[in-house]
Amino acid sequence: MPLEKNGMVTLNEDGGDAQTVPASCHTCVHRRLRTMGCDAFTDEIPLPIMRGRHDHKTPYQGDHGIMYSAGRDPLADLLTMSDSDPSR
């Protein structure tokens, strides 16, 4: 998972189009794997957060009071996804 200069990470979790999300999203306990969403934004994380213009350690409209909370291990997530998907 290479970290880009702008603090973003580009990944291709499912063999489809690459997704670019803030590096902090990968360590957030609210992130939903294999989607562009999280517990705060179930459909899609808003562009100001995605592009790093808003640090989601502070409230953002529509986040239902759910903000960034560290605790997820992105490497363990990748290993879990690989183990659960025999086609990878």
Secondary structure, DSSP 8 states (H G I E B T S, - for coil): --B-TTSEEEE-SSSSS-EEEEGGGGGBTTB-TTSS-BSSSSS---HHHHTTSS-TTS--TTSTT----B---HHHHHHHHHHH-TT-
